[in-house]
Amino acid sequence: MRILGIDPGVATIGFGLVEADRVKAHMVTYGAITTPAGLPLSKRLYQISNDMEALIGQLKPEVISIEELFFNNNITTGIAVAHGRGVLLLAAEKCGVPLFEYTPSQVKMAVVGYGKAEKRQVMDMTRRLLHLSSVPRPDDAADALALALCHARSFTSRLPRANDVKETV
């Protein structure tokens, strides 16, 4: 399964493509979409939409894994990120790619095994699980790879799914 992880934002949108099966996952590519700080928000959102649609067309993911928003202290930044996230959700829908959303705690649990892990722990485990020589940069790309791993680890679980279980009488 080709999973595109996306770390939403407006200035920097991290992405990471992982190929995974029920046994292993490996990194295909990662990077970031960036927008210039001086642009009005509407132009930045337009650029994000165009760039994400082009990226989806180029990478051809089977699914997209994106982070749910978490508001901390700066509500103004959170609102801008929410705008960017909305555009990313729209791009996925326009491209017809199924979308899965995960909270930061779910990502930490899937990658590190502890829902309150520190950011550096998530980055290091992402590096280890994907057999990378160093932590991907920028941080947004590393976060996106962790999101892709989260989906890989939950969706390709060896635990039986409801449609895998045969009812016995």
N, C-alpha and C positions, 0 to 999 in steps of 0.2 A: 504494500500500500504506500502510495506517495502522499505524504502529509506535509502541508505548508503551514508552519507555525507563524503567527503574526503577533508582534508586540505593538499595540496601537499607540499612536501619538499624532502630533501635527508637525513638529520640527523634524523628528526622526521616527520612522516606522521600521522596526526590525523585522526581518523575515529569515526563515530557515527552512530548507526542504530536507526531509528525512525519508528514507525508504525503510519500511519495517515489515517484518512478518512476525509470526508467533514466537520466534526464537531470538532474533537480533534486529538491531536498527543501525543504519549508518547514514552519515551526513552526506548529502549530495552537494548542496551549496547554501550559502548564507550571505547576508548583506543588509543594507538599509536603504530605504527611500528617504530622501531629505528634501525639505522645502526651505527656501530662503526666508530669514526672519523678517525682512522688510516688506514682504508681500501681504496684502490684506488677507484675512482669513478665508474669504470666499475663493480667492485665487489659489491659495494653498490647498484647500479642499478639492478644488477642480484638478489640480496637478496630482494630488494623492490618488484620486479616482482613476485618472488616465494611467498613471504609472502602475497602480495595482492591477488594473485590467490587463495591461501589457505583460506584467510579470506573471500573472496567472496563465495567460495565453502561452507564454514562453516555457514555463515550468511544468504545466499540465498536471497539477496536483489532483488526487482523487478526493481529498477532503482538506478542509482548512480548520485549524485549531487556533482560536483567538482568546485573548485574556478578557475576562469580564472586568469592568471598571471597579476600581477601589479608590474611594475618596479618602485622602488623608487629611492634611491641614489646608492645602491651597485649593480652595473650591474654584477659583478662577482658572487655574491650570486644568483642573478636572473637567470643567465645562468645555474647554478647547479640545481636550483629549476625547471627550464624548462626541464632539462634532466629527473629529477624525475617525473615530471608531465607527460611527454611523456610515460614513462614506465607505469604509472598508467592508462593512456588512453588505452594503448595497453592491459594491463591486463583486463580491463573492456570489451574490444572488444573480446579478446580471450575467455572470459567467457560468452559472448553473452548477457551482461546486458546493456540495453539502458542507455546512458550517457547524462546528462544535465549540462551545464556550466553556472555559474553565476559570475558576477563581484562583487567585495567587496561592491559597492554601492547598487546593487540589494539585497544582503544579508542584509545589514543594513536597507534598506527600508522595506523588508519583515518581519524582526524580530523586529525592533524598530519603524518603521514608519517614519524614517528620514534617507536619504541616506548619510548623513555626520556624523552619530552617532559615538561616541567614542567607542573604543574596550570594555571598561568596561561596557558601556550601553548594547552592544550586548550580552556580557556574562551574565549580570544580567537578561536581558529579556529572553535569552535562558533558564536560570535556572527557571524563573517564568513560562514560557509557557509550559515547560516540568514537572513542579511541582517537582523540585529537591530541596533537602535540602541545597545544596551548589553548587557553580560553578564547573563544571567538570575540572579536572586537568589531564594532562597538558593542557595549553592554546590551543594547536593544536587540542585536542579532543573537547574542547568547541567550537572552530571554526568549526569543522566538524559537530557537532550537529546543529549549526546555519545554515550551508549549507543544511543539511537535512530538517530543518524547512523551509528554504527559498523555497525549492522545494515543500514541503507539502503545504505551504500557497499559492503558485502560481498555482500548479497543481490541488489542491482540492478546488479551489475558487468556491464559490457559483454562480459566474457569469456564464451565459450560454456560452458554447463553440460553435464554428461554427456548429459542428455536432449535438449539443443538440437543436439548434433552428429549429423549424419547420416553413417552409415557408407558409405563408397564401396568398391566392389570393382573 
